[in-house]
Amino acid sequence: MAFNNLIILDHPLIQQKLFYLRDKRTNNFNFRTMLNEISGLMVYEITRNLPVKPNKVQTPLEVTTAYILAKPVTLIPILRAGLAMCDGILSLIPNARVGHLGLYRDKESLQPVEYYKKFPPDFEKTEIIVIDPMLATGGSASAALDFVKKEGGEHLTFVCLVASPEGVTLLEEHHPDVPIYTAALDRQLNDHGYILPGLGDAGDRIYGTE
């Protein structure tokens, strides 16, 4: 199955860490640790093509021209599980700002409802990375991108650990302008909307609430 906007990060270290995240024997502490490590490796690849601009710098010997990011970076994790990926990304982009977006699905309308939103000022002028470990049905991810765009966000990227074909299809249909980065495209969703083979409920495994 071919997708237009999907980029699978197949770096050997990313794939090895994903192995341990999938393993049901991995405890909560090691899951969180591995999640931070894989997040840092993924963002290294994701930011490869970010625009840069020249800037003068004084070395110990002379003034020279070096390069810095042309735009600041804003991370927007989808609560709650997305938040756990931020530390690994911030270890490589320490100046990035972090917004927060909380969503739940209304039981009657089945539509996503925003329950919390806090974005940095002028975030719409930055490179925006929306984060959620799992892209399952795609409903939450699509809604999150809708909310960010309504607030003026333009330069968006979506990053997840594991994606389903169903989720990628929906995201490409609703947001064809947003690249999707993942460590794995898994086989399918089960009847309860979990990714197979997947790695279970990421939030539960991060916070020990399973």
Residue frames relative to the residue before (quaternion, step in Angstrom):
aa qw qx qy qz dx dy dz
M 1.0000 0.0000 0.0000 0.0000 0.00 0.00 0.00
A 0.2013 -0.8042 0.5529 0.0842 3.58 -0.69 1.09
F 0.0980 -0.7759 0.6219 0.0402 3.54 -1.07 0.84
N 0.5084 -0.6881 0.4372 0.2773 3.54 -1.04 0.81
N 0.8122 0.3157 -0.1198 0.4757 3.57 0.89 -0.95
L 0.5487 0.6463 -0.3784 0.3716 3.57 1.27 -0.02
I 0.0454 -0.7684 0.6383 0.0062 3.55 -0.93 1.01
I 0.1710 -0.7858 0.5900 0.0713 3.57 -0.63 1.17
L 0.2784 -0.7736 0.5526 0.1366 3.56 -0.67 1.14
D 0.0591 -0.8593 0.5073 -0.0266 3.54 -0.12 1.31
H 0.2310 0.7798 -0.5435 0.2077 3.59 1.16 0.51
P 0.5692 -0.6423 0.3830 0.3418 3.63 -0.84 0.89
L 0.6720 0.4902 -0.3190 0.4542 3.62 0.93 -0.77
I 0.6089 0.5287 -0.3495 0.4770 3.58 1.09 -0.66
Q 0.6861 0.4886 -0.2922 0.4529 3.57 0.86 -0.92
Q 0.6439 0.5123 -0.3380 0.4568 3.61 0.99 -0.69
K 0.6645 0.4871 -0.3113 0.4736 3.59 0.96 -0.80
L 0.6052 0.5399 -0.3550 0.4649 3.58 1.09 -0.62
F 0.5652 0.5888 -0.3747 0.4398 3.59 1.10 -0.66
Y 0.7136 0.4432 -0.2630 0.4745 3.59 0.83 -0.95
L 0.6160 0.5291 -0.3513 0.4660 3.60 1.09 -0.57
R 0.6524 0.5056 -0.3191 0.4657 3.60 1.05 -0.65
D 0.6075 0.6056 -0.3512 0.3752 3.59 1.05 -0.79
K 0.4084 -0.7398 0.4797 0.2361 3.60 -0.61 1.12
R 0.6135 0.5620 -0.3475 0.4325 3.62 1.23 -0.34
T 0.5263 0.6304 -0.4174 0.3891 3.60 1.23 -0.26
N 0.3359 -0.7716 0.5040 0.1943 3.60 -0.60 1.13
N 0.7355 -0.4539 0.2734 0.4222 3.57 -1.30 0.27
F 0.6538 0.5156 -0.3217 0.4509 3.58 0.93 -0.88
N 0.7022 0.4540 -0.2746 0.4748 3.58 0.82 -0.94
F 0.5915 0.5550 -0.3647 0.4574 3.58 1.13 -0.60
R 0.6691 0.4908 -0.3000 0.4706 3.59 0.89 -0.93
T 0.6502 0.5234 -0.3174 0.4501 3.57 0.94 -0.88
M 0.6844 0.4796 -0.2791 0.4729 3.55 0.87 -0.98
L 0.6165 0.5544 -0.3378 0.4455 3.58 1.07 -0.75
N 0.6523 0.4991 -0.3155 0.4753 3.59 0.97 -0.81
E 0.6604 0.5122 -0.3121 0.4517 3.57 0.95 -0.84
I 0.6921 0.4648 -0.2918 0.4688 3.58 0.85 -0.90
S 0.6029 0.5588 -0.3567 0.4438 3.61 1.10 -0.64
G 0.6540 0.5097 -0.3103 0.4650 3.57 1.00 -0.85
L 0.6578 0.5013 -0.3098 0.4691 3.57 0.96 -0.84
M 0.6589 0.5157 -0.3177 0.4461 3.57 0.97 -0.81
V 0.6889 0.4769 -0.3087 0.4503 3.58 0.85 -0.89
Y 0.5410 0.5935 -0.4032 0.4389 3.60 1.18 -0.45
E 0.6960 0.4452 -0.2610 0.4994 3.58 0.98 -0.86
I 0.6511 0.5496 -0.3190 0.4150 3.57 0.94 -0.90
T 0.7425 0.4196 -0.2211 0.4731 3.58 0.99 -0.86
R 0.3260 0.7912 -0.4769 0.2007 3.60 1.25 0.07
N 0.7962 0.3129 -0.1467 0.4966 3.60 0.95 -0.85
L 0.3202 0.7389 -0.5321 0.2614 3.59 1.13 0.45
P 0.4973 -0.6624 0.4591 0.3211 3.61 -0.96 0.76
V 0.1593 -0.7680 0.6143 0.0859 3.55 -1.15 0.71
K 0.1812 -0.7654 0.6039 0.1284 3.55 -1.30 0.28
P 0.5318 -0.6363 0.4489 0.3327 3.60 -1.10 0.64
N 0.0041 0.7866 -0.6170 0.0235 3.54 -1.14 0.68
K 0.4510 -0.6856 0.5010 0.2748 3.57 -0.98 0.86
V 0.0060 0.7883 -0.6147 0.0246 3.55 -1.07 0.82
Q 0.3520 -0.7235 0.5571 0.2058 3.55 -1.06 0.79
T 0.1910 -0.7596 0.6126 0.1060 3.58 -0.57 1.12
P 0.6812 -0.4568 0.3371 0.4622 3.63 -1.17 0.02
L 0.7491 0.4057 -0.2120 0.4789 3.62 1.19 -0.41
E 0.8022 -0.1281 0.1198 0.5707 3.59 1.01 -0.74
V 0.5529 -0.5625 0.4824 0.3811 3.52 -1.35 0.04
T 0.0283 0.7897 -0.6118 0.0353 3.56 -0.98 0.88
T 0.4597 -0.6404 0.5282 0.3155 3.54 -1.35 0.02
A 0.0038 0.7652 -0.6433 0.0258 3.55 -0.91 1.00
Y 0.4597 -0.7038 0.4837 0.2438 3.56 -1.28 0.02
I 0.0818 -0.7619 0.6418 0.0288 3.51 -1.16 0.79
L 0.6574 -0.4913 0.3734 0.4324 3.57 -1.25 0.30
A 0.4851 -0.6851 0.4656 0.2803 3.56 -0.94 0.91
K 0.7864 0.1347 -0.0759 0.5980 3.59 1.15 -0.61
P 0.5304 -0.5876 0.4860 0.3703 3.57 -1.17 0.48
V 0.3647 -0.7125 0.5601 0.2136 3.54 -1.32 0.29
T 0.1087 -0.7688 0.6273 0.0607 3.55 -1.06 0.83
L 0.2205 -0.7497 0.6122 0.1206 3.55 -0.93 0.97
I 0.0335 -0.7801 0.6244 0.0191 3.57 -0.97 0.85
P 0.1206 -0.7995 0.5865 0.0486 3.59 -0.15 1.27
I 0.3660 -0.6706 0.5931 0.2539 3.55 -1.16 0.67
L 0.3904 -0.7413 0.4983 0.2230 3.57 -0.60 1.18
R 0.6420 -0.2156 -0.7233 -0.1351 1.46 -2.04 1.39
A 0.6091 0.6283 -0.3469 0.3374 3.54 1.07 -0.78
G 0.6141 0.5829 -0.3574 0.3942 3.59 1.02 -0.71
L 0.5790 0.6130 -0.3677 0.3921 3.54 1.14 -0.67
A 0.6528 0.5522 -0.3182 0.4095 3.58 1.02 -0.76
M 0.6401 0.5197 -0.3359 0.4552 3.61 1.20 -0.27
C 0.5245 0.6936 -0.3934 0.2985 3.58 1.23 -0.38
D 0.6457 0.5476 -0.3501 0.4008 3.60 0.86 -0.87
G 0.6514 0.5178 -0.3215 0.4519 3.57 0.96 -0.81
I 0.6659 0.4839 -0.2974 0.4837 3.57 1.05 -0.78
L 0.6621 0.5113 -0.3048 0.4552 3.58 0.99 -0.85
S 0.5637 0.5920 -0.3981 0.4164 3.60 1.14 -0.42
L 0.7251 0.3778 -0.2287 0.5285 3.59 1.20 -0.52
I 0.7631 0.1982 -0.1291 0.6015 3.60 1.16 -0.55
P 0.0713 -0.8658 0.4927 0.0517 3.62 0.54 1.12
N 0.6736 0.4928 -0.3024 0.4605 3.59 1.16 -0.45
A 0.4360 0.6916 -0.4713 0.3308 3.59 1.24 -0.01
R 0.3234 -0.7100 0.5862 0.2182 3.53 -1.14 0.64
V 0.2831 -0.7723 0.5534 0.1312 3.55 -1.19 0.58
G 0.1424 -0.7449 0.6468 0.0808 3.54 -0.88 1.04
H 0.2534 -0.7535 0.5836 0.1657 3.57 -1.27 0.19
L 0.0150 -0.7896 0.6131 -0.0195 3.55 -1.05 0.84
G 0.0790 -0.7994 0.5956 0.0074 3.55 -0.69 1.16
L 0.0386 -0.8007 0.5972 -0.0287 3.56 -0.88 1.01
Y 0.0160 0.7497 -0.6586 -0.0633 3.54 -1.28 0.46
R 0.4380 -0.6978 0.5037 0.2598 3.56 -1.21 0.47
D 0.4310 -0.7056 0.5063 0.2448 3.56 -0.75 1.12
K 0.4744 -0.7204 0.4312 0.2647 3.58 -0.76 1.06
E 0.7065 0.4458 -0.2712 0.4782 3.60 1.10 -0.59
S 0.7657 0.3535 -0.1988 0.4992 3.57 0.76 -1.01
L 0.2912 -0.7775 0.4872 0.2708 3.57 1.29 -0.55
Q 0.5092 0.6421 -0.4190 0.3910 3.57 1.26 0.32
P 0.5251 -0.6290 0.4588 0.3438 3.60 -1.04 0.67
V 0.1243 -0.7790 0.6132 0.0421 3.56 -1.01 0.89
E 0.3755 -0.7198 0.5412 0.2188 3.56 -0.89 0.95
Y 0.0949 -0.8050 0.5832 0.0532 3.60 -0.80 0.97
Y 0.7926 0.0480 -0.0611 0.6048 3.59 1.22 -0.24
K 0.0906 0.7801 -0.6136 0.0821 3.54 -1.03 0.87
K 0.1538 0.7604 -0.6192 0.1213 3.56 -0.85 0.98
F 0.0019 -0.8107 0.5827 -0.0576 3.54 -0.35 1.29
P 0.5369 -0.6114 0.4588 0.3570 3.62 -1.08 0.61
P 0.5917 -0.5653 0.4209 0.3914 3.60 -1.15 0.47
D 0.8466 0.1323 -0.1307 0.4987 3.54 -1.11 0.80
F 0.2664 0.7959 -0.5112 0.1849 3.59 1.16 0.48
E 0.5944 0.6057 -0.3639 0.3840 3.59 1.13 -0.62
K 0.6473 0.5113 -0.3200 0.4661 3.60 1.24 -0.31
T 0.6365 0.5485 -0.3089 0.4456 3.59 1.30 -0.04
E 0.5475 -0.5126 0.5126 0.4179 3.51 -1.39 -0.06
I 0.1563 -0.8252 0.5417 0.0348 3.60 -0.64 1.14
I 0.0915 -0.7741 0.6259 0.0276 3.54 -0.90 1.02
V 0.1680 -0.7754 0.6053 0.0637 3.57 -0.58 1.21
I 0.1439 -0.8435 0.5173 -0.0142 3.54 -0.72 1.17
D 0.2129 0.7209 -0.6476 0.1250 3.54 -1.06 0.87
P 0.4998 -0.6907 0.4102 0.3237 3.65 -0.68 0.94
M 0.8094 0.2228 -0.0973 0.5345 3.59 0.94 -0.85
L 0.1272 -0.7339 0.6609 0.0923 3.57 -1.02 0.87
A 0.0332 -0.8382 0.5431 -0.0373 3.56 0.07 1.35
T 0.8167 0.0967 -0.0481 0.5669 3.61 -0.09 -1.22
G 0.4440 -0.6979 0.4470 0.3406 3.57 1.16 -0.59
G 0.4779 0.7074 -0.4262 0.2994 3.59 1.23 -0.24
S 0.6973 0.4601 -0.2805 0.4726 3.58 0.82 -0.96
A 0.6501 0.5175 -0.3195 0.4554 3.58 0.93 -0.86
S 0.6638 0.5016 -0.3065 0.4624 3.58 0.91 -0.89
A 0.6524 0.5073 -0.3106 0.4697 3.57 0.98 -0.87
A 0.6347 0.5320 -0.3332 0.4507 3.58 0.98 -0.83
L 0.6640 0.4855 -0.3091 0.4774 3.57 0.92 -0.84
D 0.5901 0.5585 -0.3601 0.4585 3.60 1.09 -0.66
F 0.6833 0.4902 -0.2875 0.4584 3.58 0.84 -1.02
V 0.6623 0.5026 -0.3161 0.4569 3.59 0.91 -0.87
K 0.6590 0.4995 -0.3139 0.4666 3.59 0.95 -0.80
K 0.6292 0.5389 -0.3387 0.4461 3.61 1.02 -0.75
E 0.6770 0.4646 -0.2796 0.4977 3.57 1.19 -0.56
G 0.6715 -0.5346 0.2804 0.4297 3.58 1.28 0.15
G 0.4476 0.7044 -0.4537 0.3124 3.60 1.23 -0.04
E 0.1202 -0.8231 0.5542 0.0304 3.58 -0.88 0.95
H 0.7664 0.3231 -0.1801 0.5251 3.60 0.77 -0.99
L 0.1162 0.8439 -0.5009 0.1532 3.54 0.27 1.37
T 0.0446 -0.7390 0.6711 0.0379 3.49 -1.28 0.65
F 0.1993 -0.7585 0.6055 0.1357 3.58 -1.07 0.72
V 0.0481 -0.8058 0.5902 -0.0025 3.57 -0.89 0.96
C 0.0589 0.7772 -0.6230 0.0664 3.56 -1.02 0.90
L 0.5640 -0.5877 0.4529 0.3625 3.56 -1.27 0.28
V 0.8073 0.0402 0.0611 0.5855 3.53 0.80 -1.12
A 0.1044 -0.7989 0.5915 0.0322 3.58 -0.96 0.89
S 0.3116 -0.7026 0.6005 0.2206 3.54 -1.28 0.45
P 0.6105 -0.5449 0.4080 0.4048 3.60 -1.13 0.44
E 0.6293 0.5478 -0.3346 0.4381 3.59 1.04 -0.78
G 0.6785 0.4948 -0.2910 0.4584 3.56 0.94 -0.88
V 0.6496 0.5052 -0.3181 0.4707 3.57 0.96 -0.84
T 0.6298 0.5420 -0.3333 0.4456 3.59 0.98 -0.84
L 0.6836 0.4806 -0.2965 0.4624 3.58 0.86 -0.93
L 0.6716 0.5004 -0.3103 0.4498 3.58 0.91 -0.88
E 0.6569 0.4948 -0.3210 0.4697 3.59 0.98 -0.73
E 0.6302 0.5335 -0.3319 0.4562 3.58 1.10 -0.67
H 0.7667 0.3820 -0.1938 0.4782 3.58 0.87 -0.98
H 0.8029 0.1440 -0.0528 0.5760 3.59 1.11 -0.63
P 0.0338 -0.8566 0.5149 -0.0016 3.59 0.55 1.15
D 0.6389 0.5395 -0.3204 0.4452 3.59 1.26 -0.26
V 0.6673 0.5168 -0.2923 0.4497 3.61 1.24 -0.20
P 0.3305 -0.7370 0.5499 0.2126 3.62 -0.66 1.04
I 0.2401 -0.7611 0.5927 0.1087 3.55 -1.12 0.79
Y 0.0882 -0.7923 0.6033 0.0248 3.57 -0.68 1.11
T 0.0868 0.7893 -0.6010 0.0910 3.56 -0.90 0.93
A 0.4841 -0.6428 0.5043 0.3132 3.54 -1.29 0.35
A 0.8142 0.0228 0.0054 0.5801 3.61 1.18 -0.45
L 0.2188 -0.7049 0.6559 0.1580 3.52 -1.22 0.69
D 0.2055 -0.8190 0.5279 0.0909 3.57 -0.36 1.26
R 0.7522 -0.4762 0.2557 0.3769 3.53 -1.37 0.22
Q 0.7803 -0.2344 0.2404 0.5276 3.60 0.66 -1.08
L 0.4910 -0.5915 0.5308 0.3568 3.52 -1.41 -0.12
N 0.3739 -0.6819 0.5624 0.2810 3.56 -1.19 0.50
D 0.7550 -0.4083 0.2625 0.4409 3.60 -1.28 -0.04
H 0.7025 0.4370 -0.2600 0.4979 3.59 1.23 -0.40
G 0.5843 -0.6236 0.3546 0.3793 3.57 1.26 0.23
Y 0.4868 0.6322 -0.4565 0.3936 3.59 1.21 0.43
I 0.4869 -0.6639 0.4871 0.2913 3.55 -1.10 0.76
L 0.1501 -0.7709 0.6151 0.0692 3.56 -1.05 0.90
P 0.5020 -0.2220 -0.8296 0.1026 1.58 -1.65 1.89
G 0.2456 -0.8416 0.4617 0.1350 3.58 1.25 -0.40
L 0.3647 -0.6978 0.5521 0.2742 3.51 -1.28 -0.58
G 0.6476 -0.5048 0.3103 0.4790 3.56 1.25 0.45
D 0.6860 -0.4197 0.3637 0.4701 3.56 -1.27 -0.42
A 0.3800 -0.7642 0.4697 0.2258 3.58 -0.33 1.24
G 0.6492 0.5306 -0.3278 0.4355 3.59 0.92 -0.85
D 0.6584 0.5026 -0.3061 0.4692 3.56 0.93 -0.87
R 0.6939 0.4741 -0.2830 0.4623 3.58 0.92 -0.86
I 0.6179 0.5309 -0.3429 0.4678 3.58 1.14 -0.55
Y 0.8243 0.2848 -0.0988 0.4793 3.54 0.74 -1.12
G 0.4916 -0.7027 0.4134 0.3059 3.60 1.24 0.12
T 0.4750 0.6954 -0.4216 0.3362 3.57 1.12 0.63
E 0.4383 0.6901 -0.4750 0.3257 3.60 1.20 0.27
